[in-house]
Amino acid sequence: MPFDPQQLVTLQAIDFDVDGVLTDGTLIWSPAGEESKRFSFTDIMGISLLRRLGLKMALISGEPSPLVDRYAEKMHIPFVVKGTRDKAAALRDFATKFDISLEQTCFFGDDVNDLSAMEIAGLCACPSNAAAEVLAHVAERGYLSPLPSGHGAVRSFADAILSARNLRGRDVFQLRPPE
């Protein structure tokens, strides 16, 4: 089914992969073996705006990193699945928990391990530097960000949602986020 911008108006939930979507995909290990990742404040503001609109969100990652939990805590994202190979099952669990139809969800991913979830979500999205198979899938039926992962891809999606709903970021930012 081809992308219909009206889907941005009726969307109720977004599930994000983490590495390669919210980060630029870089993994850094310190000499002590500690892991670090880069997250963009541009994308952080995008998620904050989506939260203020009342959209439900989840992080679904193939990696078991504790940094995913820290990010979820900072952004008040209540549903987190880490270390999963079956992202479609995690998406189904999320939809069931929050009583949202899969048709009203979006999966935002970047690589082939995200395709199973992208195929069952009502909408899919990806950054401009996603894997070729993902770019091809999203080009036919989803939102292709003009920006790369970890550098505003999520914010561009948030801005597209705001625009489809005839809202301005500055006005949405004034709304109180849900508890």
N, CA, C and O atoms as a DFTB+ gen file, in Angstrom:
716 C
 N C O
     1  1       0.847      -1.181       0.000
     2  2       0.000       0.000       0.000
     3  2       0.888       1.238       0.000
     4  3       1.774       1.351       0.846
     5  1       0.673       2.162      -0.922
     6  2       1.523       3.358      -0.983
     7  2       1.280       4.292       0.217
     8  3       0.216       4.276       0.836
     9  1       2.288       5.089       0.513
    10  2       2.217       6.038       1.627
    11  2       1.135       7.073       1.370
    12  3       1.073       7.673       0.297
    13  1       0.292       7.273       2.358
    14  2      -0.750       8.289       2.316
    15  2      -0.476       9.252       3.463
    16  3      -0.524       8.841       4.623
    17  1      -0.189      10.525       3.176
    18  2       0.107      11.487       4.256
    19  2      -0.986      11.575       5.321
    20  3      -0.722      12.017       6.440
    21  1      -2.199      11.163       4.987
    22  2      -3.285      11.166       5.972
    23  2      -2.963      10.219       7.132
    24  3      -3.480      10.392       8.236
    25  1      -2.106       9.214       6.883
    26  2      -1.710       8.292       7.947
    27  2      -1.006       9.043       9.082
    28  3      -1.057       8.609      10.233
    29  1      -0.355      10.157       8.770
    30  2       0.339      10.940       9.796
    31  2      -0.655      11.633      10.725
    32  3      -0.327      11.962      11.865
    33  1      -1.861      11.848      10.230
    34  2      -2.901      12.501      11.029
    35  2      -3.513      11.509      12.016
    36  3      -3.818      11.874      13.151
    37  1      -3.694      10.271      11.597
    38  2      -4.386       9.280      12.424
    39  2      -3.437       8.396      13.235
    40  3      -3.891       7.590      14.048
    41  1      -2.159       8.533      13.029
    42  2      -1.154       7.732      13.731
    43  2      -1.285       7.895      15.244
    44  3      -1.423       9.010      15.747
    45  1      -1.241       6.760      15.972
    46  2      -1.366       6.799      17.428
    47  2      -0.099       6.386      18.163
    48  3       0.061       6.683      19.347
    49  1       0.812       5.691      17.454
    50  2       1.986       5.167      18.149
    51  2       3.157       5.008      17.191
    52  3       2.980       4.760      15.998
    53  1       4.373       5.158      17.747
    54  2       5.597       4.970      16.972
    55  2       6.551       4.103      17.779
    56  3       6.807       4.355      18.957
    57  1       7.063       3.086      17.122
    58  2       8.061       2.201      17.710
    59  2       9.375       2.461      16.987
    60  3       9.439       2.399      15.759
    61  1      10.411       2.748      17.745
    62  2      11.712       3.080      17.164
    63  2      12.733       1.982      17.411
    64  3      12.851       1.466      18.523
    65  1      13.465       1.631      16.367
    66  2      14.718       0.937      16.570
    67  2      15.644       1.989      17.186
    68  3      15.351       3.182      17.104
    69  1      16.730       1.580      17.786
    70  2      17.623       2.548      18.437
    71  2      18.877       2.803      17.599
    72  3      19.071       3.902      17.079
    73  1      19.727       1.779      17.472
    74  2      20.987       1.961      16.750
    75  2      20.723       2.108      15.257
    76  3      20.114       1.238      14.634
    77  1      21.186       3.212      14.694
    78  2      20.958       3.481      13.287
    79  2      19.697       4.266      13.022
    80  3      19.400       4.586      11.871
    81  1      18.946       4.584      14.063
    82  2      17.773       5.455      13.949
    83  2      17.953       6.634      14.899
    84  3      18.096       7.775      14.460
    85  1      17.944       6.356      16.205
    86  2      18.149       7.408      17.199
    87  2      19.625       7.739      17.382
    88  3      19.972       8.819      17.860
    89  1      20.491       6.808      17.000
    90  2      21.934       7.074      17.012
    91  2      22.424       7.078      15.572
    92  3      21.701       6.685      14.657
    93  1      23.642       7.520      15.383
    94  2      24.208       7.492      14.026
    95  2      24.788       6.123      13.688
    96  3      25.417       5.948      12.644
    97  1      24.576       5.163      14.568
    98  2      25.046       3.810      14.331
    99  2      26.444       3.537      14.833
   100  3      26.943       2.417      14.716
   101  1      27.080       4.552      15.391
   102  2      28.440       4.396      15.899
   103  2      28.410       3.798      17.297
   104  3      27.614       4.212      18.140
   105  1      29.269       2.836      17.535
   106  2      29.443       2.251      18.855
   107  2      30.870       2.544      19.287
   108  3      31.822       2.241      18.567
   109  1      31.011       3.134      20.460
   110  2      32.337       3.495      20.969
   111  2      32.581       2.721      22.262
   112  3      31.745       2.720      23.165
   113  1      33.724       2.072      22.338
   114  2      34.134       1.404      23.565
   115  2      35.296       2.160      24.166
   116  3      36.264       2.486      23.479
   117  1      35.195       2.437      25.450
   118  2      36.294       3.081      26.163
   119  2      37.374       2.037      26.419
   120  3      37.123       0.842      26.262
   121  1      38.574       2.468      26.810
   122  2      39.620       1.495      27.148
   123  2      39.192       0.532      28.264
   124  3      39.698      -0.586      28.359
   125  1      38.249       0.984      29.109
   126  2      37.757       0.129      30.192
   127  2      36.642      -0.809      29.708
   128  3      36.131      -1.618      30.482
   129  1      36.271      -0.699      28.437
   130  2      35.244      -1.566      27.882
   131  2      33.838      -1.029      28.007
   132  3      32.878      -1.740      27.708
   133  1      33.690       0.230      28.448
   134  2      32.361       0.825      28.565
   135  2      31.876       1.262      27.181
   136  3      32.639       1.781      26.366
   137  1      30.602       1.040      26.949
   138  2      29.980       1.353      25.672
   139  2      29.378       2.758      25.705
   140  3      28.818       3.172      26.720
   141  1      29.494       3.486      24.598
   142  2      28.793       4.759      24.483
   143  2      28.243       4.909      23.073
   144  3      28.749       4.318      22.118
   145  1      27.184       5.723      22.968
   146  2      26.517       5.982      21.701
   147  2      26.182       7.460      21.651
   148  3      26.085       8.125      22.683
   149  1      26.008       7.964      20.447
   150  2      25.647       9.374      20.262
   151  2      24.173       9.497      19.926
   152  3      23.680       8.862      18.994
   153  1      23.475      10.322      20.695
   154  2      22.081      10.643      20.425
   155  2      22.004      12.127      20.078
   156  3      22.774      12.927      20.610
   157  1      21.095      12.496      19.204
   158  2      20.950      13.868      18.737
   159  2      19.886      14.620      19.542
   160  3      18.782      14.115      19.748
   161  1      20.226      15.823      19.992
   162  2      19.227      16.639      20.675
   163  2      18.132      17.088      19.725
   164  3      17.020      17.380      20.164
   165  1      18.420      17.147      18.442
   166  2      17.375      17.451      17.463
   167  2      16.301      16.370      17.506
   168  3      15.108      16.671      17.523
   169  1      16.730      15.109      17.523
   170  2      15.778      14.003      17.601
   171  2      15.102      13.948      18.970
   172  3      13.927      13.594      19.067
   173  1      15.825      14.290      20.011
   174  2      15.243      14.336      21.353
   175  2      14.081      15.329      21.391
   176  3      13.045      15.041      21.991
   177  1      14.240      16.477      20.768
   178  2      13.143      17.445      20.710
   179  2      11.989      16.892      19.887
   180  3      10.827      17.102      20.236
   181  1      12.291      16.189      18.803
   182  2      11.229      15.572      18.000
   183  2      10.400      14.612      18.821
   184  3       9.171      14.629      18.749
   185  1      11.060      13.771      19.604
   186  2      10.337      12.817      20.464
   187  2       9.543      13.555      21.533
   188  3       8.425      13.156      21.858
   189  1      10.102      14.615      22.078
   190  2       9.385      15.417      23.070
   191  2       8.097      15.995      22.473
   192  3       7.054      15.995      23.127
   193  1       8.168      16.477      21.253
   194  2       6.976      17.028      20.599
   195  2       5.936      15.929      20.350
   196  3       4.742      16.144      20.557
   197  1       6.388      14.762      19.910
   198  2       5.460      13.652      19.669
   199  2       4.785      13.216      20.960
   200  3       3.596      12.894      20.968
   201  1       5.534      13.206      22.036
   202  2       4.981      12.857      23.344
   203  2       3.901      13.851      23.761
   204  3       2.860      13.469      24.295
   205  1       4.166      15.131      23.508
   206  2       3.202      16.171      23.866
   207  2       1.917      16.063      23.045
   208  3       0.857      16.515      23.477
   209  1       2.020      15.458      21.854
   210  2       0.822      15.206      21.041
   211  2       0.023      14.024      21.580
   212  3      -1.122      13.811      21.180
   213  1       0.623      13.258      22.486
   214  2      -0.051      12.104      23.059
   215  2       0.222      10.801      22.336
   216  3      -0.428       9.796      22.623
   217  1       1.169      10.789      21.402
   218  2       1.510       9.541      20.737
   219  2       2.216       8.612      21.713
   220  3       3.057       9.047      22.499
   221  1       1.872       7.339      21.657
   222  2       2.556       6.325      22.459
   223  2       3.841       5.956      21.729
   224  3       3.884       5.940      20.499
   225  1       4.885       5.661      22.494
   226  2       6.157       5.319      21.870
   227  2       6.802       4.134      22.551
   228  3       6.557       3.839      23.721
   229  1       7.642       3.462      21.771
   230  2       8.383       2.309      22.273
   231  2       9.770       2.304      21.656
   232  3       9.987       2.854      20.576
   233  1      10.704       1.676      22.355
   234  2      12.037       1.400      21.817
   235  2      12.141      -0.112      21.687
   236  3      11.937      -0.847      22.653
   237  1      12.460      -0.566      20.484
   238  2      12.602      -1.992      20.210
   239  2      13.965      -2.175      19.566
   240  3      14.181      -1.781      18.420
   241  1      14.884      -2.776      20.316
   242  2      16.274      -2.869      19.872
   243  2      16.767      -4.314      19.850
   244  3      16.406      -5.128      20.699
   245  1      17.580      -4.597      18.881
   246  2      18.228      -5.897      18.823
   247  2      19.390      -6.009      19.788
   248  3      19.872      -7.110      20.053
   249  1      19.845      -4.888      20.314
   250  2      20.981      -4.851      21.232
   251  2      20.503      -4.815      22.680
   252  3      19.496      -4.175      22.981
   253  1      21.206      -5.487      23.573
   254  2      20.810      -5.488      24.992
   255  2      21.457      -4.358      25.805
   256  3      21.648      -4.505      27.012
   257  1      21.786      -3.265      25.177
   258  2      22.523      -2.183      25.824
   259  2      21.742      -1.486      26.936
   260  3      20.560      -1.188      26.765
   261  1      22.393      -1.221      28.082
   262  2      21.736      -0.456      29.154
   263  2      21.492       1.003      28.743
   264  3      20.698       1.698      29.377
   265  1      22.162       1.465      27.697
   266  2      21.943       2.831      27.230
   267  2      20.536       3.004      26.662
   268  3      20.001       4.113      26.662
   269  1      19.943       1.935      26.186
   270  2      18.568       1.991      25.695
   271  2      17.628       2.327      26.856
   272  3      16.719       3.144      26.708
   273  1      17.849       1.698      28.000
   274  2      17.031       1.992      29.184
   275  2      17.211       3.438      29.633
   276  3      16.243       4.104      30.000
   277  1      18.438       3.916      29.605
   278  2      18.691       5.305      30.026
   279  2      17.983       6.283      29.107
   280  3      17.407       7.269      29.567
   281  1      18.024       6.016      27.818
   282  2      17.349       6.890      26.858
   283  2      15.829       6.849      27.096
   284  3      15.173       7.890      27.117
   285  1      15.285       5.655      27.272
   286  2      13.843       5.514      27.516
   287  2      13.425       6.273      28.775
   288  3      12.383       6.929      28.800
   289  1      14.241       6.175      29.806
   290  2      13.930       6.883      31.050
   291  2      13.941       8.392      30.824
   292  3      13.024       9.091      31.255
   293  1      14.960       8.892      30.160
   294  2      15.061      10.333      29.887
   295  2      13.867      10.842      29.084
   296  3      13.352      11.931      29.335
   297  1      13.433      10.033      28.109
   298  2      12.380      10.465      27.201
   299  2      10.981       9.998      27.635
   300  3      10.000      10.222      26.925
   301  1      10.897       9.348      28.803
   302  2       9.609       8.874      29.326
   303  2       8.922       7.933      28.338
   304  3       7.721       8.038      28.091
   305  1       9.699       7.023      27.787
   306  2       9.165       6.016      26.871
   307  2       8.936       4.753      27.697
   308  3       9.891       4.145      28.180
   309  1       7.671       4.357      27.864
   310  2       7.347       3.296      28.825
   311  2       7.553       1.865      28.347
   312  3       7.589       0.946      29.166
   313  1       7.687       1.657      27.050
   314  2       7.764       0.291      26.531
   315  2       9.120       0.088      25.867
   316  3       9.443       0.751      24.882
   317  1       9.906      -0.828      26.409
   318  2      11.259      -1.083      25.912
   319  2      11.460      -2.587      25.751
   320  3      11.188      -3.359      26.670
   321  1      11.930      -2.987      24.598
   322  2      12.329      -4.371      24.364
   323  2      13.752      -4.313      23.825
   324  3      14.030      -3.642      22.831
   325  1      14.655      -5.039      24.507
   326  2      16.071      -5.053      24.104
   327  2      16.503      -6.479      23.801
   328  3      15.954      -7.445      24.331
   329  1      17.498      -6.582      22.935
   330  2      18.090      -7.876      22.648
   331  2      17.152      -8.825      21.919
   332  3      17.270     -10.041      22.067
   333  1      16.223      -8.289      21.134
   334  2      15.266      -9.147      20.441
   335  2      15.652      -9.372      18.981
   336  3      16.171      -8.481      18.308
   337  1      15.386     -10.571      18.522
   338  2      15.551     -10.877      17.103
   339  2      14.195     -10.806      16.393
   340  3      14.144     -10.758      15.164
   341  1      13.098     -10.799      17.160
   342  2      11.761     -10.786      16.591
   343  2      11.070      -9.464      16.911
   344  3      10.280      -9.371      17.851
   345  1      11.380      -8.455      16.119
   346  2      10.817      -7.126      16.363
   347  2       9.328      -7.059      16.037
   348  3       8.608      -6.233      16.598
   349  1       8.861      -7.923      15.133
   350  2       7.427      -7.965      14.841
   351  2       6.647      -8.420      16.077
   352  3       5.597      -7.855      16.385
   353  1       7.148      -9.428      16.784
   354  2       6.481      -9.885      18.010
   355  2       6.480      -8.782      19.060
   356  3       5.484      -8.594      19.758
   357  1       7.586      -8.051      19.178
   358  2       7.661      -6.944      20.141
   359  2       6.660      -5.856      19.779
   360  3       6.027      -5.277      20.662
   361  1       6.512      -5.576      18.495
   362  2       5.535      -4.577      18.048
   363  2       4.113      -5.032      18.368
   364  3       3.290      -4.234      18.817
   365  1       3.828      -6.302      18.140
   366  2       2.497      -6.833      18.479
   367  2       2.231      -6.710      19.981
   368  3       1.136      -6.320      20.388
   369  1       3.237      -7.044      20.809
   370  2       3.084      -6.930      22.263
   371  2       2.798      -5.485      22.671
   372  3       1.943      -5.233      23.520
   373  1       3.510      -4.546      22.071
   374  2       3.295      -3.124      22.346
   375  2       1.851      -2.733      22.003
   376  3       1.154      -2.122      22.813
   377  1       1.418      -3.092      20.797
   378  2       0.065      -2.731      20.351
   379  2      -0.993      -3.325      21.279
   380  3      -1.983      -2.666      21.596
   381  1      -0.785      -4.556      21.709
   382  2      -1.725      -5.205      22.627
   383  2      -1.742      -4.494      23.974
   384  3      -2.808      -4.200      24.515
   385  1      -0.553      -4.218      24.514
   386  2      -0.469      -3.574      25.829
   387  2      -1.180      -2.224      25.858
   388  3      -1.839      -1.886      26.842
   389  1      -1.045      -1.452      24.775
   390  2      -1.630      -0.111      24.757
   391  2      -2.960      -0.055      23.992
   392  3      -3.505       1.022      23.753
   393  1      -3.472      -1.239      23.613
   394  2      -4.755      -1.338      22.921
   395  2      -4.812      -0.417      21.692
   396  3      -5.736       0.380      21.525
   397  1      -3.799      -0.558      20.851
   398  2      -3.693       0.219      19.617
   399  2      -3.609      -0.776      18.464
   400  3      -2.855      -1.747      18.530
   401  1      -4.373      -0.534      17.423
   402  2      -4.310      -1.441      16.276
   403  2      -2.964      -1.261      15.572
   404  3      -2.406      -0.164      15.548
   405  1      -2.461      -2.338      15.009
   406  2      -1.202      -2.247      14.266
   407  2      -1.314      -1.234      13.135
   408  3      -0.323      -0.597      12.778
   409  1      -2.491      -1.078      12.573
   410  2      -2.717      -0.126      11.482
   411  2      -2.432       1.318      11.938
   412  3      -2.109       2.175      11.116
   413  1      -2.551       1.578      13.235
   414  2      -2.328       2.927      13.766
   415  2      -0.924       3.103      14.348
   416  3      -0.649       4.082      15.041
   417  1      -0.034       2.139      14.056
   418  2       1.339       2.230      14.540
   419  2       2.302       2.466      13.389
   420  3       1.995       2.191      12.229
   421  1       3.460       2.976      13.733
   422  2       4.554       3.134      12.783
   423  2       5.782       2.459      13.368
   424  3       6.050       2.580      14.563
   425  1       6.526       1.751      12.537
   426  2       7.827       1.244      12.953
   427  2       8.885       2.008      12.182
   428  3       8.883       2.019      10.951
   429  1       9.798       2.655      12.917
   430  2      10.876       3.460      12.339
   431  2      12.164       2.657      12.513
   432  3      12.670       2.530      13.629
   433  1      12.692       2.119      11.424
   434  2      13.881       1.283      11.485
   435  2      14.870       1.616      10.387
   436  3      14.638       2.505       9.567
   437  1      15.983       0.886      10.382
   438  2      17.039       1.208       9.417
   439  2      17.702       0.015       8.739
   440  3      18.455       0.194       7.781
   441  1      17.433      -1.207       9.220
   442  2      18.162      -2.332       8.651
   443  2      17.259      -3.546       8.480
   444  3      16.099      -3.533       8.893
   445  1      17.797      -4.585       7.874
   446  2      16.984      -5.747       7.502
   447  2      16.316      -6.413       8.702
   448  3      15.256      -7.021       8.548
   449  1      16.903      -6.316       9.881
   450  2      16.269      -6.919      11.061
   451  2      15.034      -6.145      11.519
   452  3      14.338      -6.582      12.435
   453  1      14.758      -5.015      10.900
   454  2      13.567      -4.217      11.215
   455  2      12.408      -4.492      10.263
   456  3      11.272      -4.109      10.543
   457  1      12.685      -5.151       9.142
   458  2      11.666      -5.317       8.103
   459  2      10.438      -6.097       8.562
   460  3       9.327      -5.790       8.131
   461  1      10.608      -7.092       9.418
   462  2       9.434      -7.863       9.868
   463  2       8.440      -6.966      10.607
   464  3       7.230      -7.110      10.432
   465  1       8.933      -6.057      11.419
   466  2       8.056      -5.113      12.124
   467  2       7.494      -4.074      11.161
   468  3       6.332      -3.687      11.276
   469  1       8.303      -3.627      10.224
   470  2       7.842      -2.634       9.245
   471  2       6.712      -3.199       8.383
   472  3       5.815      -2.466       7.967
   473  1       6.761      -4.494       8.121
   474  2       5.755      -5.124       7.264
   475  2       4.397      -5.249       7.941
   476  3       3.379      -5.291       7.249
   477  1       4.345      -5.309       9.257
   478  2       3.046      -5.456       9.936
   479  2       2.495      -4.142      10.477
   480  3       1.310      -4.053      10.795
   481  1       3.342      -3.123      10.584
   482  2       2.882      -1.817      11.055
   483  2       2.069      -1.135       9.956
   484  3       2.279      -1.379       8.768
   485  1       1.151      -0.288      10.367
   486  2       0.354       0.453       9.395
   487  2       1.179       1.425       8.583
   488  3       0.827       1.759       7.452
   489  1       2.287       1.881       9.168
   490  2       3.181       2.831       8.511
   491  2       4.601       2.463       8.890
   492  3       4.840       1.939       9.978
   493  1       5.532       2.728       8.014
   494  2       6.938       2.517       8.346
   495  2       7.717       3.766       7.961
   496  3       7.269       4.570       7.142
   497  1       8.892       3.914       8.568
   498  2       9.731       5.073       8.307
   499  2      11.182       4.658       8.454
   500  3      11.495       3.672       9.122
   501  1      12.070       5.424       7.821
   502  2      13.502       5.140       7.947
   503  2      14.312       6.403       7.675
   504  3      13.823       7.340       7.043
   505  1      15.566       6.422       8.162
   506  2      16.472       7.531       7.857
   507  2      17.001       7.392       6.432
   508  3      16.874       6.333       5.818
   509  1      17.581       8.445       5.919
   510  2      18.077       8.459       4.540
   511  2      19.232       7.497       4.311
   512  3      19.491       7.113       3.170
   513  1      19.928       7.100       5.362
   514  2      21.071       6.199       5.218
   515  2      20.746       4.771       5.636
   516  3      21.644       4.018       6.012
   517  1      19.490       4.395       5.575
   518  2      19.086       3.029       5.907
   519  2      19.644       2.055       4.868
   520  3      20.085       2.458       3.791
   521  1      19.617       0.776       5.209
   522  2      20.056      -0.269       4.289
   523  2      19.197      -0.238       3.020
   524  3      18.034       0.166       3.057
   525  1      19.774      -0.662       1.916
   526  2      19.103      -0.598       0.612
   527  2      17.739      -1.294       0.617
   528  3      16.780      -0.757       0.062
   529  1      17.634      -2.469       1.225
   530  2      16.349      -3.174       1.271
   531  2      15.301      -2.385       2.035
   532  3      14.127      -2.386       1.663
   533  1      15.710      -1.720       3.087
   534  2      14.786      -0.916       3.889
   535  2      14.361       0.319       3.098
   536  3      13.180       0.666       3.071
   537  1      15.319       0.979       2.458
   538  2      14.986       2.148       1.629
   539  2      13.957       1.767       0.556
   540  3      13.002       2.507       0.321
   541  1      14.153       0.628      -0.086
   542  2      13.223       0.189      -1.134
   543  2      11.837      -0.075      -0.551
   544  3      10.829       0.318      -1.138
   545  1      11.787      -0.738       0.602
   546  2      10.506      -1.040       1.257
   547  2       9.782       0.251       1.643
   548  3       8.593       0.408       1.366
   549  1      10.496       1.162       2.278
   550  2       9.876       2.396       2.759
   551  2       9.496       3.312       1.597
   552  3       8.479       4.001       1.670
   553  1      10.284       3.332       0.540
   554  2       9.965       4.178      -0.618
   555  2       8.595       3.829      -1.195
   556  3       7.911       4.702      -1.730
   557  1       8.191       2.571      -1.094
   558  2       6.906       2.133      -1.622
   559  2       5.746       2.395      -0.675
   560  3       4.615       2.578      -1.127
   561  1       6.003       2.416       0.638
   562  2       4.867       2.441       1.558
   563  2       5.103       3.192       2.864
   564  3       4.432       2.901       3.853
   565  1       6.019       4.135       2.904
   566  2       6.248       4.807       4.179
   567  2       6.900       6.159       4.051
   568  3       6.953       6.749       2.972
   569  1       7.403       6.644       5.188
   570  2       8.052       7.952       5.271
   571  2       9.557       7.767       5.213
   572  3      10.146       7.137       6.091
   573  1      10.176       8.315       4.184
   574  2      11.629       8.284       4.022
   575  2      12.171       9.649       4.436
   576  3      11.958      10.646       3.745
   577  1      12.872       9.685       5.567
   578  2      13.425      10.950       6.049
   579  2      14.505      11.440       5.089
   580  3      15.269      10.639       4.552
   581  1      14.571      12.739       4.876
   582  2      15.653      13.276       4.063
   583  2      16.976      13.356       4.833
   584  3      18.012      13.709       4.270
   585  1      16.925      13.022       6.128
   586  2      18.100      13.149       6.986
   587  2      18.586      11.782       7.467
   588  3      17.806      10.835       7.568
   589  1      19.889      11.692       7.763
   590  2      20.446      10.413       8.220
   591  2      20.180      10.149       9.695
   592  3      19.783      11.034      10.454
   593  1      20.413       8.901      10.066
   594  2      20.230       8.460      11.444
   595  2      21.098       9.266      12.401
   596  3      22.246       9.595      12.102
   597  1      20.521       9.574      13.560
   598  2      21.255      10.301      14.589
   599  2      21.542      11.749      14.250
   600  3      22.277      12.424      14.972
   601  1      20.967      12.234      13.152
   602  2      21.208      13.608      12.712
   603  2      19.910      14.279      12.260
   604  3      19.896      15.033      11.286
   605  1      18.828      13.997      12.976
   606  2      17.576      14.689      12.698
   607  2      16.544      13.885      11.933
   608  3      15.493      14.429      11.595
   609  1      16.791      12.612      11.642
   610  2      15.810      11.802      10.911
   611  2      14.489      11.704      11.669
   612  3      13.416      11.836      11.080
   613  1      14.573      11.474      12.965
   614  2      13.354      11.361      13.776
   615  2      12.664      12.718      13.874
   616  3      11.436      12.789      13.817
   617  1      13.417      13.772      14.017
   618  2      12.820      15.122      14.078
   619  2      12.106      15.454      12.773
   620  3      11.039      16.068      12.794
   621  1      12.680      15.058      11.637
   622  2      12.015      15.352      10.361
   623  2      10.665      14.625      10.296
   624  3       9.696      15.152       9.749
   625  1      10.610      13.420      10.854
   626  2       9.352      12.673      10.895
   627  2       8.356      13.381      11.816
   628  3       7.182      13.523      11.476
   629  1       8.826      13.818      12.968
   630  2       7.962      14.563      13.896
   631  2       7.423      15.823      13.214
   632  3       6.238      16.134      13.334
   633  1       8.278      16.538      12.508
   634  2       7.837      17.750      11.807
   635  2       6.807      17.431      10.729
   636  3       5.872      18.203      10.517
   637  1       6.972      16.292      10.042
   638  2       5.996      15.884       9.025
   639  2       4.643      15.585       9.669
   640  3       3.599      15.921       9.110
   641  1       4.664      14.957      10.840
   642  2       3.418      14.675      11.571
   643  2       2.748      15.982      11.982
   644  3       1.539      16.145      11.814
   645  1       3.530      16.907      12.518
   646  2       2.972      18.208      12.913
   647  2       2.366      18.924      11.709
   648  3       1.260      19.459      11.791
   649  1       3.084      18.934      10.605
   650  2       2.612      19.602       9.397
   651  2       1.309      18.973       8.897
   652  3       0.380      19.689       8.521
   653  1       1.238      17.638       8.892
   654  2       0.024      16.952       8.438
   655  2      -1.168      17.296       9.325
   656  3      -2.313      17.269       8.875
   657  1      -0.893      17.618      10.579
   658  2      -1.957      17.955      11.527
   659  2      -2.163      19.465      11.650
   660  3      -2.903      19.933      12.516
   661  1      -1.499      20.217      10.773
   662  2      -1.592      21.685      10.767
   663  2      -1.214      22.290      12.114
   664  3      -1.879      23.200      12.610
   665  1      -0.138      21.774      12.696
   666  2       0.355      22.262      13.983
   667  2       1.762      22.822      13.822
   668  3       2.513      22.426      12.931
   669  1       2.094      23.748      14.702
   670  2       3.454      24.300      14.732
   671  2       4.179      23.757      15.957
   672  3       3.596      23.599      17.029
   673  1       5.462      23.476      15.771
   674  2       6.276      22.954      16.863
   675  2       6.238      23.840      18.088
   676  3       6.132      23.341      19.208
   677  1       6.321      25.136      17.899
   678  2       6.337      26.051      19.048
   679  2       5.053      25.978      19.855
   680  3       5.077      26.140      21.075
   681  1       3.925      25.734      19.183
   682  2       2.646      25.601      19.897
   683  2       2.565      24.260      20.627
   684  3       2.108      24.196      21.769
   685  1       3.008      23.195      19.966
   686  2       2.982      21.868      20.581
   687  2       3.920      21.827      21.784
   688  3       3.620      21.188      22.792
   689  1       5.046      22.506      21.673
   690  2       6.006      22.522      22.779
   691  2       5.392      23.109      24.049
   692  3       5.812      22.760      25.152
   693  1       4.421      23.979      23.911
   694  2       3.759      24.594      25.069
   695  2       2.781      23.644      25.762
   696  3       2.367      23.893      26.895
   697  1       2.411      22.552      25.079
   698  2       1.496      21.594      25.686
   699  2       2.195      20.824      26.807
   700  3       3.403      20.588      26.766
   701  1       1.416      20.449      27.789
   702  2       1.967      19.651      28.876
   703  2       2.076      18.196      28.436
   704  3       1.095      17.621      27.966
   705  1       3.240      17.601      28.578
   706  2       3.360      16.194      28.184
   707  2       2.546      15.302      29.103
   708  3       2.398      15.602      30.287
   709  1       2.016      14.202      28.569
   710  2       1.276      13.276      29.429
   711  2       2.181      12.683      30.495
   712  3       3.390      12.561      30.298
   713  1       1.597      12.320      31.613
   714  2       2.371      11.727      32.715
   715  2       2.788      10.332      32.381
   716  3       3.447       9.675      33.187
